[in-house]
Amino acid sequence: MRHLNLLPLSALRVIEAAGRLGSLTAAAAELGVTPGALSQRLRKAEEAIARPLFHRQPDGLTPTEALADILPRLTQHMAGLDAAAGALRGGEPGVLVLSVAPVFASRWLIWRLHRFAESHPEVTLRLEPSVTLVDLDASGVDAAIRVGRDAGPGVQALKLMERRFFPVCAPALAAGIRSLDDLYRHPVIRGREDLDDWAVWLAAEGRGTQGLQPGPAYGDAALCLDAAMTGQGLFMGWEAVAGDAVRRGTLAAPLPRRVPSGQAFWFVTSPLSARKPAVRAFRDWLIAEIAAAEADWAAL
C-alpha cells in the first residue's frame, strides 16, 4: 500500500466526494468542512500526484479525463470502506437492511413478517426490493435473498430451498383440466418470451411445448400471477410465490407434479454482516418459516 503513503485516504475521500457531487459546496457539506478548506485539500492532492484532477468552472467541478476514468472505481471502493467501517463500529445494531426480489417479498415474505416483528421487537427491518445483485460490502445492505444456481461469488451463503415449479391457474379454469392434454387447450401466460420453465416441466411428463396456446405476456412474475388469478390462462409458477395462493384458494394447481428448476433460494451475507445479531436472528427465523411453508406446500 505504498501509494497510500503518498496520497492518504483522507485525500482520496475529498477527491471522490468532489468528483461524485461536482460541487465544492456540496462536497464540503457532505464532509463537514468549509468550501475554502475543501478547495485547499483538493489543491494539495493535485500537487501530491503532480496532475490536475478537475476543471474548475463557474457552475462547478468537472473531472479531468484521468480522474473520470477511475472515479467509478474510487466511489465503489470508498463505499466499501464506509460499509466496513460501519460494520467494525457495529453499525446500527438493531437495524437489518435486506435486499430481496420484489415478487418474493410481496407474495411470500410480507405475509410472515409480522411474526418476525413479534418475536424480535428489538430489530427494525428495512426491505430493499430489487432484482439487482447488490454488493453487500459496498451498498450498506446487510443480507440478501437471491435466486439462482448459486449465490454468487465472494459471499457467505445458506441454501434455503429448491425452486420447484408447477402450472397454476384460476380455480374455475382448473376445474376443466383433468389431464395433460387439457393444458394444451388453454392460453399460457408468459413472463418472458421463452417457454423454458414449461419445457422443463413438460419434459418431466414426457411432453413438449409444441401446441401450447399463446396467452398474454407480462414482464413481471407478480403480474403473471395476478393474471392467472383472474382467469387469463395458465402460468408456470413456483412454490415460493404461488404456493400460498394455492393454499388460500385464489389459485389452483390442476396437475400435481412439481419439478425442480435447478435453482434455489439463498440467504446471502458478507463475512462482516454475518456477525451482526439482527442478521443471525432473521436467518434463524427465516429457516423456521421456510420449513413450515414447505410442509404446508407438501400437503397441497
Backbone torsions as a table, in degrees:
resi	resn	phi	psi	omega
1	MET	NA	39.0	-177.0
2	ARG	-64.6	-27.8	-178.5
3	HIS	-67.1	-30.6	178.3
4	LEU	-70.6	-18.7	174.1
5	ASN	-71.7	-28.2	179.2
6	LEU	-89.3	-33.2	-179.8
7	LEU	-132.4	94.5	-171.4
8	PRO	-67.0	165.8	-177.5
9	LEU	-59.4	-35.0	179.7
10	SER	-62.7	-35.9	177.6
11	ALA	-69.5	-40.9	177.8
12	LEU	-62.7	-35.3	179.0
13	ARG	-64.6	-41.1	178.4
14	VAL	-65.4	-45.6	-179.5
15	ILE	-60.8	-46.0	-177.5
16	GLU	-63.7	-45.4	-178.5
17	ALA	-63.8	-43.7	179.5
18	ALA	-65.5	-41.0	179.7
19	GLY	-68.6	-39.8	-179.4
20	ARG	-69.7	-40.8	-175.1
21	LEU	-91.3	-22.8	177.0
22	GLY	68.5	21.5	-176.5
23	SER	-153.5	131.1	175.3
24	LEU	-61.3	-42.7	-177.3
25	THR	-63.5	-46.5	-178.5
26	ALA	-67.0	-42.2	179.9
27	ALA	-65.7	-40.0	179.1
28	ALA	-63.3	-40.7	179.3
29	ALA	-64.1	-41.1	-180.0
30	GLU	-64.9	-37.5	-176.0
31	LEU	-90.3	-7.1	177.0
32	GLY	75.7	33.3	177.2
33	VAL	-129.5	173.5	177.6
34	THR	-83.0	156.0	176.2
35	PRO	-57.1	-36.4	179.0
36	GLY	-63.9	-43.9	179.3
37	ALA	-65.5	-38.2	179.1
38	LEU	-65.7	-39.7	179.0
39	SER	-61.5	-40.9	178.5
40	GLN	-64.7	-40.5	179.9
41	ARG	-66.0	-37.7	177.6
42	LEU	-63.7	-42.5	179.8
43	ARG	-64.1	-38.8	178.3
44	LYS	-65.6	-37.5	177.8
45	ALA	-65.4	-41.4	178.6
46	GLU	-65.3	-37.5	177.3
47	GLU	-66.0	-36.4	-177.6
48	ALA	-67.2	-33.3	-179.1
49	ILE	-101.4	-1.9	174.5
50	ALA	60.1	40.6	173.4
51	ARG	-160.6	149.5	177.5
52	PRO	-73.2	146.0	179.9
53	LEU	-111.0	-20.4	-175.7
54	PHE	-136.2	146.7	164.0
55	HIS	-91.8	119.2	-177.4
56	ARG	-91.8	117.5	-176.2
57	GLN	-125.4	161.5	-177.9
58	PRO	-57.5	-31.8	-176.8
59	ASP	-96.6	9.0	176.3
60	GLY	141.7	-162.6	-177.6
61	LEU	-109.3	136.3	175.1
62	THR	-121.1	125.4	-179.7
63	PRO	-61.7	142.7	171.2
64	THR	-68.6	169.1	-178.6
65	GLU	-58.6	-39.3	-179.1
66	ALA	-62.2	-42.4	-180.0
67	LEU	-75.1	-39.4	-178.1
68	ALA	-57.7	-34.2	-178.6
69	ASP	-66.9	-33.5	-175.7
70	ILE	-106.6	-4.9	-175.8
71	LEU	-59.4	-44.5	178.3
72	PRO	-59.0	-39.6	179.0
73	ARG	-67.8	-38.6	178.8
74	LEU	-63.9	-43.6	178.9
75	THR	-62.4	-42.7	179.7
76	GLN	-61.0	-44.8	-177.3
77	HIS	-72.5	-34.3	176.5
78	MET	-65.7	-38.4	176.7
79	ALA	-63.9	-39.2	177.3
80	GLY	-63.6	-42.5	177.4
81	LEU	-64.1	-38.3	178.0
82	ASP	-63.4	-43.1	178.7
83	ALA	-64.8	-40.4	179.2
84	ALA	-64.9	-40.1	178.1
85	ALA	-63.2	-40.7	177.4
86	GLY	-63.6	-39.9	179.6
87	ALA	-66.7	-39.4	178.9
88	LEU	-65.2	-34.3	177.2
89	ARG	-78.6	-9.9	-177.2
90	GLY	97.5	-4.0	179.6
91	GLY	54.7	-146.4	172.0
92	GLU	-95.8	103.0	-169.0
93	PRO	-59.5	-28.6	-178.2
94	GLY	-97.6	10.1	-176.8
95	VAL	-114.6	134.6	176.0
96	LEU	-123.3	119.9	177.1
97	VAL	-101.2	119.0	-173.3
98	LEU	-120.5	125.6	173.0
99	SER	-93.4	131.7	-175.8
100	VAL	-154.2	145.9	178.3
101	ALA	-61.2	136.1	-176.0
102	PRO	-55.9	-39.7	-176.7
103	VAL	-68.1	-36.5	177.2
104	PHE	-69.2	-38.6	179.2
105	ALA	-63.9	-44.5	-173.9
106	SER	-81.1	-29.9	-174.5
107	ARG	-97.9	-16.5	-179.4
108	TRP	-130.9	-55.9	-168.6
109	LEU	-67.2	-45.3	-172.0
110	ILE	-63.3	-26.6	-179.0
111	TRP	-73.2	-13.7	-175.0
112	ARG	-114.7	-11.7	-171.3
113	LEU	-65.4	-22.7	177.3
114	HIS	-61.8	-30.6	179.5
115	ARG	-71.5	-36.2	176.1
116	PHE	-65.7	-42.6	179.6
117	ALA	-62.1	-38.2	179.7
118	GLU	-68.0	-38.5	-177.2
119	SER	-85.7	-18.6	-179.6
120	HIS	-135.3	68.4	-179.5
121	PRO	-65.7	-15.3	179.9
122	GLU	-78.6	-8.5	-176.2
123	VAL	-108.4	129.9	171.5
124	THR	-101.2	118.0	-177.9
125	LEU	-96.2	128.7	176.3
126	ARG	-116.3	112.3	179.8
127	LEU	-86.3	136.6	174.2
128	GLU	-118.4	89.4	-178.8
129	PRO	-68.9	119.6	-177.2
130	SER	-165.1	146.2	173.1
131	VAL	-98.0	0.1	179.1
132	THR	-74.2	140.2	177.3
133	LEU	-80.0	92.9	-173.3
134	VAL	-74.8	150.1	174.0
135	ASP	-85.7	107.9	-174.4
136	LEU	-65.3	-27.0	-179.4
137	ASP	-80.6	-20.2	-173.1
138	ALA	-116.0	-4.5	-170.9
139	SER	-106.9	-12.4	-173.7
140	GLY	83.0	2.0	176.9
141	VAL	-84.7	132.0	-177.5
142	ASP	-81.6	-38.2	-175.3
143	ALA	-153.8	163.7	179.5
144	ALA	-143.3	151.0	169.1
145	ILE	-108.1	114.6	-175.4
146	ARG	-115.6	156.9	176.9
147	VAL	-122.4	130.8	178.2
148	GLY	168.8	179.7	177.3
149	ARG	-70.3	-27.1	171.5
150	ASP	-144.1	176.7	-174.3
151	ALA	-90.4	-5.8	-176.8
152	GLY	100.3	163.2	-174.4
153	PRO	-80.0	155.1	169.1
154	GLY	71.3	22.8	-178.9
155	VAL	-131.2	163.3	169.1
156	GLN	-93.5	129.9	-172.2
157	ALA	-133.7	140.0	174.3
158	LEU	-119.6	124.0	177.7
159	LYS	-73.2	121.9	-176.6
160	LEU	-91.0	-48.2	-178.9
161	MET	-168.4	157.5	174.9
162	GLU	-72.6	150.9	173.1
163	ARG	-95.6	104.2	-179.9
164	ARG	-110.2	140.4	-177.7
165	PHE	-126.6	163.4	-175.1
166	PHE	-165.4	153.2	-178.9
167	PRO	-70.0	138.8	175.8
168	VAL	-132.4	157.7	179.2
169	CYS	-164.0	179.4	176.3
170	ALA	-66.4	146.7	-179.9
171	PRO	-55.4	-37.7	-179.7
172	ALA	-64.2	-37.0	178.1
173	LEU	-71.3	-38.8	-178.6
174	ALA	-63.4	-26.9	-178.3
175	ALA	-62.2	-24.1	-180.0
176	GLY	-97.8	8.0	-179.0
177	ILE	-111.5	110.5	-178.5
178	ARG	-116.5	-15.0	-175.5
179	SER	-147.7	170.5	176.2
180	LEU	-58.3	-38.8	-179.0
181	ASP	-59.4	-32.8	-179.4
182	ASP	-65.7	-29.2	178.7
183	LEU	-58.1	-35.2	-174.2
184	TYR	-77.6	0.4	-178.8
185	ARG	-101.7	-1.1	-175.3
186	HIS	-124.0	152.2	-180.0
187	PRO	-63.8	146.3	176.8
188	VAL	-105.7	120.7	177.6
189	ILE	-78.7	131.5	-174.4
190	ARG	-113.1	130.7	173.5
191	GLY	-87.5	-17.0	175.6
192	ARG	-154.9	179.0	-172.4
193	GLU	-69.1	-37.2	-175.3
194	ASP	-81.4	168.3	178.3
195	LEU	-119.4	38.8	-173.7
196	ASP	-59.6	-45.3	-179.4
197	ASP	-63.5	-40.2	177.1
198	TRP	-63.7	-40.2	-179.3
199	ALA	-61.2	-42.5	-179.4
200	VAL	-67.3	-45.6	-178.3
201	TRP	-64.4	-45.6	-179.1
202	LEU	-67.1	-34.8	178.0
203	ALA	-60.9	-35.4	177.2
204	ALA	-65.2	-21.6	176.8
205	GLU	-97.7	4.0	-179.5
206	GLY	77.2	24.5	-178.0
207	ARG	-126.8	177.0	179.7
208	GLY	-130.3	178.4	-176.2
209	THR	-84.2	-12.9	-179.8
210	GLN	-61.6	128.8	-179.2
211	GLY	99.8	-9.5	175.2
212	LEU	-64.4	140.3	-176.4
213	GLN	-83.7	133.2	178.3
214	PRO	-67.0	142.6	177.8
215	GLY	-133.8	-170.6	-179.4
216	PRO	-65.9	152.0	179.6
217	ALA	-116.9	125.9	177.4
218	TYR	-129.3	126.1	-175.6
219	GLY	-81.3	34.6	-179.2
220	ASP	-153.2	129.3	-175.7
221	ALA	-63.8	-35.5	179.4
222	ALA	-64.7	-40.3	177.2
223	LEU	-66.0	-37.6	177.4
224	CYS	-61.9	-41.2	178.0
225	LEU	-65.0	-41.5	177.4
226	ASP	-62.8	-40.5	178.6
227	ALA	-62.7	-39.9	177.8
228	ALA	-64.4	-39.8	179.4
229	MET	-62.4	-32.8	-177.7
230	THR	-88.6	9.1	173.3
231	GLY	84.7	19.3	-177.3
232	GLN	-80.9	-7.9	179.0
233	GLY	150.2	-165.1	179.5
234	LEU	-97.3	143.6	176.1
235	PHE	-131.0	141.5	176.4
236	MET	-85.3	92.8	-178.9
237	GLY	-90.0	179.3	174.3
238	TRP	-136.7	156.9	-167.6
239	GLU	-53.6	-42.7	-172.3
240	ALA	-66.0	-22.0	-179.7
241	VAL	-116.9	-18.6	-179.1
242	ALA	-112.3	-19.3	-174.8
243	GLY	-60.2	-41.7	-179.5
244	ASP	-66.6	-37.9	179.0
245	ALA	-65.3	-36.4	175.6
246	VAL	-65.3	-43.4	-179.9
247	ARG	-63.4	-36.5	179.5
248	ARG	-79.2	-15.7	178.6
249	GLY	92.0	5.9	176.5
250	THR	-84.5	-16.5	169.8
251	LEU	-129.7	161.5	175.5
252	ALA	-132.9	150.6	175.7
253	ALA	-111.0	97.6	-172.1
254	PRO	-68.6	-25.0	179.5
255	LEU	-125.3	141.6	-165.3
256	PRO	-80.2	-23.0	-169.9
257	ARG	-64.6	134.7	173.2
258	ARG	-120.8	128.7	-170.3
259	VAL	-114.8	130.0	175.1
260	PRO	-64.1	138.6	-178.8
261	SER	-89.1	-11.2	-172.0
262	GLY	88.1	-3.2	177.1
263	GLN	-110.0	168.1	-179.8
264	ALA	-146.7	165.1	171.1
265	PHE	-94.3	136.6	-176.0
266	TRP	-127.2	140.8	170.1
267	PHE	-98.6	120.2	-168.1
268	VAL	-119.9	134.3	174.9
269	THR	-136.7	167.1	168.7
270	SER	-91.0	162.9	177.7
271	PRO	-56.7	-33.1	179.9
272	LEU	-76.0	-48.0	-175.8
273	SER	-69.2	-23.8	-179.3
274	ALA	-61.1	-22.9	-178.1
275	ARG	-86.4	-5.5	-177.0
276	LYS	-72.8	128.7	-177.1
277	PRO	-56.1	-39.2	180.0
278	ALA	-63.6	-36.0	178.5
279	VAL	-66.7	-44.9	-180.0
280	ARG	-63.9	-39.5	-179.9
281	ALA	-64.6	-42.9	-179.4
282	PHE	-68.8	-39.6	178.5
283	ARG	-59.5	-47.1	-178.3
284	ASP	-64.9	-40.7	177.7
285	TRP	-64.0	-41.4	-178.4
286	LEU	-63.5	-42.3	178.6
287	ILE	-59.0	-43.8	-179.7
288	ALA	-66.5	-40.8	180.0
289	GLU	-65.7	-40.0	179.8
290	ILE	-67.2	-39.3	177.2
291	ALA	-60.2	-41.9	178.9
292	ALA	-67.7	-40.1	180.0
293	ALA	-65.1	-42.2	-179.8
294	GLU	-65.1	-34.2	175.7
295	ALA	-64.8	-40.7	177.0
296	ASP	-63.5	-44.6	-178.2
297	TRP	-65.3	-35.5	-179.4
298	ALA	-65.7	-24.7	-178.2
299	ALA	-85.9	-8.8	-177.7
300	LEU	-69.3	NA	NA
